[in-house]
Amino acid sequence: MRDLMVLGFTLIFIAISFKSTFTAYLLWGWAGLISLNAYLYGFMVSVPYVQLYAIITLVSLILRKDTNLEKFKFNRTSILFTIFAVHGFLCAIFAYPGLVSNFEILGNIVKTVLFCVLMPLFVTKRLRLHVIVTMVALAISFHGITDGLKFLASGGAHNARGIPKFGDNNHFALVLVMVLPVLLYLTQYSALKFVRIGFFGVMMLTVLAVVATGSRGGLIGMFAAATWLLLKSRRKFMGVMVIATCSLLVVQLAPATWSSRMKTIESAETDNSFMSRVTAWKVSSAIAVANPVFGGGFQAVQSYTVWAQFKDSPGLLGFIDTPQTRSGVAAHSIWFETLGDLGFVGFFIFLIMLINAFITLKEINRLTKTAGDSYRWAADLANTLSASMFVYMISGSALSAAYFEIPYFLMMLMEVIKQVILKDLGSSKVMITGRDYV
């Protein structure tokens, strides 16, 4: 029955996609984030939804069916993304032999970069910005709604593990926490009251889903998001009230086992799971030292042969005593993941992309101060996206999540906000406090 329903909606979506290139583009992103295949069990499970909508989008783009499209033009963010993809291609080519997911991960990166590089063509005004932000929020929070409701129905006994696309419970918690600031923005800026109430409810369910994961990183991520939003928010009282509501919800509904697990954050240095991560960081850094330009290839640290070669190497963390692990494990850090996979060159490209997002945030804030209150929404949205990025960098420091689509989407959305403001102001170059931003 579920597959028949999805078939019906898919046929409708395909018909709409052929009529609207922007809709096809939205469905392309939505299909990738929601990962419908993980929720199906019949004949629709093998349908390549992402590729389907991507092809429709690209064909419509070539035919120029959307008259609201901007002309393609590289910007700073898209240039960095392209460099990152090209370097990733070279790393995959020169990788150690036998890496199972080497070219699969490269393909995912290329598809993510393509989606992001095309974003400025489609998202040309505030309305479209709001629509794509809503798409991202609904696609990701769908998973949060599902597990949040299960958590309520089970009286707090449900253990959320997410879908295979995201990885384990810790990765799932990271994804959910990243969408919380976006849901808060939509709660504030959606036009209709019942929609705002709906987004607030979704946000509460997503918080419960994070609790259901039992992830300590999820708790740290929520604290990081709350701290960042309070520092950046113009409505600090409202922020405090939202945080208080979420905290009260967690205290009332979280089981005792969750509280006990969260207390172990204080003893990370004696936690075997944490120290095994440090071992993986040491090995990843050793791979980078031996291969500073191209690294070992995607997930090199998970290869048994590569691990065996570097397990006794000090790398950059030789001053830390770590337990020995017999086989390869995940890198457990976006920083050491890119370092081992892509070498020092790839690591610095990745780091520059993240720094660029916050440089763009600073530019947007300066633009909006110059442009006046009519662009306050842009500053609030940029600060929201930066909160999600801050969560990604904090919680991702202990997770192998360097190639998730979501942070790349958010980084490009930050760039698009700036481009939309510049277009509205009628110039591709605006003088702000003595500096030119293009």
Disulfide bonds with the S-S distance in Angstrom:
none
